[in-house]
């Protein structure tokens, strides 16, 4: 079965802190204002007036290293990484087996990387097989985030060529996000403790997809119809 190795990288964390400011076109259903409201005002001002990406990243790194209010983060991050590893390993094989059964194909890679982030946004990389998990979330929420992001990666890797024949990128992203309703279905009972909520704007589509899935529970029959209603 595939394996996830968990890390904390201050470089990756800093890139996440500045990513949306320097890449506003990156796929996200979170409004830009809501993201900017998460920044300390003095940090946001410095990042927005930075000359380039490299300078902004260094500003974020300096902030993460010298944040006096939360200066004890690193020991706690190390403890959280250990707890997350133990908790995930207890359900890892069951999760991947369920995902393979749903998608009717093996997981596309043997190795994933999971990075804790102290920012609230949890991006992923299709090219490099990594994703992020919110440090501030509870352990059950983190486990659901892992399942959520792995579902994205497997779905896009396996079906992107097919999806691109019928959907533009905006609708691919919409379907990808709404599809996480399936983590709340019986196929994942006993694996996740925290339900996957998804985005409010996808609630109607999630309900339609859920009803469609329950008709056959066969992904090769479900997906063509899911594409039609997206």
C-alpha positions in Angstrom: 0.0 0.0 0.0 1.1 3.6 -0.5 2.8 5.5 2.3 2.6 9.1 3.6 5.6 10.7 5.2 4.8 13.7 7.3 7.1 16.8 7.7 7.3 20.3 8.9 9.3 22.6 6.5 9.5 26.3 7.3 10.3 26.9 3.6 7.0 25.1 2.6 5.1 26.9 5.3 6.4 30.3 4.2 5.5 29.5 0.6 2.0 28.8 1.7 1.8 32.1 3.7 2.7 34.1 0.5 1.3 31.8 -2.2 -2.2 33.3 -2.7 -0.8 36.9 -2.7 1.7 36.0 -5.5 -0.6 33.6 -7.3 -4.1 34.8 -7.1 -5.1 32.6 -10.0 -4.3 29.4 -8.0 -7.3 27.2 -7.7 -9.2 28.0 -4.5 -12.9 28.6 -3.6 -11.9 30.9 -0.7 -12.4 34.6 -1.5 -9.3 36.6 -1.6 -10.6 39.0 1.1 -11.2 36.0 3.5 -7.6 34.9 2.9 -6.1 38.3 3.5 -8.0 38.8 6.7 -6.1 35.8 8.2 -2.8 37.7 8.1 -1.4 39.9 10.9 -1.6 43.4 9.5 2.1 44.2 9.8 3.1 41.0 8.1 0.6 41.5 5.3 1.9 45.0 4.6 5.5 43.8 4.4 4.6 40.9 2.0 2.5 43.1 -0.2 5.3 45.7 -0.5 8.0 43.1 -1.1 9.9 43.6 -4.4 9.5 40.0 -5.5 8.6 36.4 -4.5 12.1 35.7 -3.0 11.9 38.8 -0.7 8.4 38.0 0.3 9.3 34.4 1.2 12.2 35.6 3.4 9.8 38.0 5.2 7.5 35.1 5.9 10.4 32.8 7.0 11.6 35.6 9.4 8.0 36.0 10.8 7.7 32.2 11.4 11.1 32.0 13.1 10.7 35.1 15.2 7.0 35.1 16.1 7.4 36.0 19.8 3.7 35.2 20.7 4.0 31.7 19.4 7.7 31.0 19.9 7.1 27.5 21.3 5.5 26.2 18.1 8.4 24.0 17.0 8.4 21.5 19.9 4.6 21.3 19.6 4.8 20.8 15.9 7.2 17.9 16.4 4.8 16.3 18.9 1.9 16.8 16.5 3.8 15.2 13.7 4.3 12.1 15.8 0.7 11.9 16.9 -0.5 12.4 13.3 1.8 9.7 12.0 0.6 7.2 14.6 -3.1 8.1 14.0 -2.9 7.9 10.2 -0.9 4.7 10.1 -3.7 3.0 12.1 -6.1 3.6 9.2 -3.8 4.1 6.2 -4.2 0.7 4.7 -8.0 0.7 5.2 -8.3 4.1 3.6 -6.2 3.3 0.5 -8.0 0.0 0.0 -11.4 1.8 0.1 -10.1 4.4 -2.3 -8.8 1.8 -4.7 -12.1 0.0 -4.6 -14.1 3.2 -5.4 -11.9 4.3 -8.2 -11.4 0.8 -9.5 -7.7 1.3 -10.0 -4.5 1.1 -7.8 -3.3 4.3 -6.1 -1.1 6.0 -8.7 2.0 6.4 -6.5 3.6 4.6 -3.6 4.8 7.8 -1.9 3.0 10.9 -0.7 4.4 13.8 1.4 2.2 15.6 4.0 3.4 19.0 5.3 2.0 20.7 8.4 1.3 24.4 7.8 0.6 27.1 10.3 -1.5 29.0 7.7 -5.1 28.0 7.3 -5.0 27.2 3.6 -4.1 23.6 2.7 -2.9 23.3 -0.9 -1.5 20.3 -2.8 0.7 19.5 -5.7 -0.4 17.3 -8.5 3.1 17.2 -9.9 5.0 16.4 -6.7 2.4 14.4 -4.8 2.4 16.5 -1.6 -0.4 18.2 0.3 -0.7 20.3 3.4 -2.5 19.8 6.7 -3.5 22.6 9.1 -1.4 22.6 12.3 -4.2 24.3 14.2 -6.9 21.7 13.4 -7.8 18.9 15.7 -6.4 15.4 15.0 -9.8 14.1 13.6 -10.0 17.1 11.3 -6.4 16.5 10.2 -7.2 12.9 9.3 -10.1 14.0 7.2 -8.0 16.7 5.5 -5.5 14.0 4.5 -8.2 11.8 3.0 -9.7 14.9 1.3 -6.4 15.8 -0.4 -5.5 12.3 -1.4 -8.9 11.9 -2.9 -8.2 15.1 -5.0 -4.8 13.8 -6.1 -6.0 10.4 -7.1 -9.1 11.7 -8.9 -7.2 14.3 -10.9 -4.3 11.9 -11.8 -6.6 9.2 -12.9 -9.3 11.2 -14.7 -8.0 14.6 -15.7 -7.5 13.6 -19.4 -11.1 12.4 -19.5 -12.4 15.5 -17.6 -10.7 17.9 -19.9 -12.6 16.5 -22.9 -15.9 17.8 -21.4 -15.2 20.4 -18.7 -13.1 23.6 -18.4 -10.7 23.9 -15.5 -13.2 25.8 -13.3 -15.7 22.9 -13.6 -13.0 20.3 -13.1 -12.2 22.0 -9.8 -15.8 22.3 -8.9 -16.4 18.6 -9.5 -13.2 17.6 -7.7 -14.3 19.5 -4.6 -17.9 18.4 -4.6 -16.7 14.8 -5.0 -15.4 14.7 -1.4 -19.0 14.0 -0.3 -18.0 10.4 -0.9 -15.7 10.4 2.2 -19.0 10.5 4.2 -20.4 7.4 2.5 -20.4 3.9 4.0 -17.3 3.0 2.0 -15.3 5.0 4.5 -17.2 4.1 7.7 -14.8 3.3 10.5 -11.9 5.2 8.9 -12.8 8.9 9.4 -14.1 10.4 12.6 -14.8 13.9 11.3 -17.2 14.4 8.3 -16.0 16.1 5.2 -18.1 19.3 5.0 -16.9 20.7 1.6 -17.7 24.3 0.5 -21.1 25.8 1.0 -21.3 26.8 -2.6 -21.1 23.2 -3.7 -23.8 21.9 -1.3 -26.4 21.4 -4.0 -24.0 19.6 -6.3 -22.7 17.5 -3.5 -26.3 16.4 -2.7 -26.9 15.6 -6.4 -23.7 13.6 -6.6 -24.5 11.7 -3.4 -27.8 10.6 -4.8 -26.3 9.7 -8.1 -23.6 7.6 -6.4 -26.1 5.7 -4.3 -27.8 4.5 -7.5 -25.0 2.1 -8.5 -21.9 2.7 -6.3 -19.9 2.0 -9.4 -17.5 4.8 -10.3 -17.3 4.0 -14.1 -21.1 4.4 -14.2 -21.2 7.4 -11.8 -18.6 9.6 -13.4 -20.1 10.2 -16.9 -23.4 11.2 -15.2 -21.5 13.4 -12.7 -19.8 15.2 -15.5 -23.1 16.0 -17.1 -24.6 17.6 -14.0 -21.5 19.6 -13.0 
